[in-house]
Amino acid sequence: MVIFPLPRQAGTPLLIKMFVDEVEVKLRAGDGGNGCVSFRREKYIEKGGPDGGDGGNGGSVILIADENSADLRTYHFKPHWNAENGVGGMGRNKFGRRGKPCEMKVPPGTVVINTSTGETVMELLESGDRQILLQGGSGGWGNLRFKSSVNRAPRQFKEGTPGEHGKFRFILKSIADLGLVGYPNAGKSTLITNITAARPKTASYPFTTLNPVIGVLEAEEDGLRVQIADIPGLIEGAHVNKGLGHKFLRHIERCKGLVILIDLSGQDGRPPWEDYQNLIKELDYYGQGLAEKPRLVVVNKIDESAAAQNLEPFRKETGVDPVTVSCLLGEGMPQLRKSLFAFARKVTES
C-alpha cells in the first residue's frame, strides 16, 4: 500500500491518493436456511399431512476479475464481506429463498492466498474470470421430505449447513507483456509517456512514480498491442525493503520480458554500467526468475555530453549494445518503438 499527499493550496483540504496491491480480508458465505415442520390444516380437508418446505441455499462468495478495477483499495477500507443466508422453509410446501451471493470485483492478476495455510487458492488472470471462493451452505429439508408409508406425520426436519468462511490475502500482480525497470530519475515515466497514452506523474526528483503504471504500445502495420508496466524506481538493497521497488517487483513476475532503462549521463554520481549490474543483482536477489527473463537494454539522456562519453565504456563493461534515446527531447523514439515490437514478438513466440 502506498499513500501520498497531492499538491494543494493553503486553506484547501488535504487529498490522499492510494494504491493498494495487498490486503487481508475476512469472508463468510451464507448459511443454508433450515427446513420447516408444518402440517396442512384446512377446513373440510382431513388428514392433510406434512407440508413443510426446504430451506434455501446460502449465497456463495464469488470473485470476478474486472478490468475497470485498478487496485484493491475497496477491500482495504472494508475487509469484512458476507454473503446472504438462505431463508428457512415455510408451510404449504414453500421453499425458502436462496441467499444472494457476495460478488467481489478484483483487478485481473489478483492472487488469493489462504492466510491460515499459506496456500494459493486461486488466481484470476483474465478480465471476466469468475470463480467461487467460498461455497454457501445447503438448505435443510422440511418434514415433507420424511413422509413415508410408515411415517405419515413426520416431525423430523433438517437444519441448513453453515457456509464456508476464512481469512484470505489478496495480492495484485499486474499483467503486462514487458516490465520497465530502472533507478529513480532514469526517465521511465517520461519514456512511457512518449511511447504510450499512459500519463504517469513526472518530475525531476526521485520516486516521483509511487505506483505501477501500465501503458499500451500499438503497432500500426499489424495491430500488435504491447502492454508495458512502469515499475517505481529500484535502488540497491530493494530486495531487503530499501526504497520503494521491493513493494512492486511482484508486478513484473508475469512479464514475458524486461526493459532495463539506464541513465547514461551518470547524473547521480554512479557509473551507468554499475547501475545496470546492480539492477540485475536486485532482480536476482528477489528471485521468481526475474534475472533470467529476456532483457532489452535502453540508455537515456544520450543528448548530454557525459552520456556520449559513457556509451563505449558501458558497452565494454556490460557486453550489451543498448538502444540509445533521449526521453526529454524525444530522440531515438522511432527506433525504440521498432526495438520494443521486435522484442515483444520474440519473447511472445519463445
NORFENDA-V136170 format. One record per backbone hydrogen bond with DSSP energy under -1.0 kcal/mol. CO is the residue of the C=O (numbers start at 1). NH is the residue of the N-H. Records with the same first field share a line. If there is no record, write none. Layout:
CO=NH + NH
This chain:
2=19
4=17
9=12
15=6
17=4
19=2
20=72
21=172
23=170
25=168
26=81
27=166
28=83
30=137
31=86
33=140
34=89
36=143
38=51
42=45
49=40
51=93
52=144
53=36
54=96
56=33
57=99
59=30
60=102
61=133 + 134
62=104
63=131
64=106
65=128
66=69
72=75
73=77
74=78
79=26
81=28
84=59
87=56
90=53 + 94
94=90
97=87
100=84
102=62
104=64
106=66
107=110
109=173
110=124
111=171
112=121 + 122
113=169
114=118
119=114
122=112
124=109
126=129
129=65
131=63
134=61
135=164
137=58
138=161
140=55
141=158
142=145
143=146
144=147
151=148
158=35
161=32
164=29
166=27
167=115
168=25
169=113
170=23
171=111
177=256 + 257
178=229
179=259
180=231
181=261
182=234
183=186
187=191
188=192
189=193
190=194
191=195
192=196
213=230
215=228
217=226
219=223
224=219
226=217
227=178
228=215
229=180
230=213
235=238
237=240 + 242
238=241
244=247
245=248 + 249
248=251
249=252
250=253
257=179
258=296
259=181
260=298
262=300
266=269
271=275
272=276
273=277
274=278
275=279
276=280
277=281
278=282
279=283
280=284
281=285
282=286
283=287
287=290
290=293
294=258
296=260
297=323
298=262
299=325
300=264
301=304
304=308
305=309
306=310
307=311
310=314
311=315
312=316
313=317
314=318
315=319
323=299
325=302
326=330 + 331
330=333
331=326
332=336
333=337
334=338
335=339
336=340
337=341
338=342
339=343
340=344
341=345
342=346
343=347
344=348
345=349
346=350
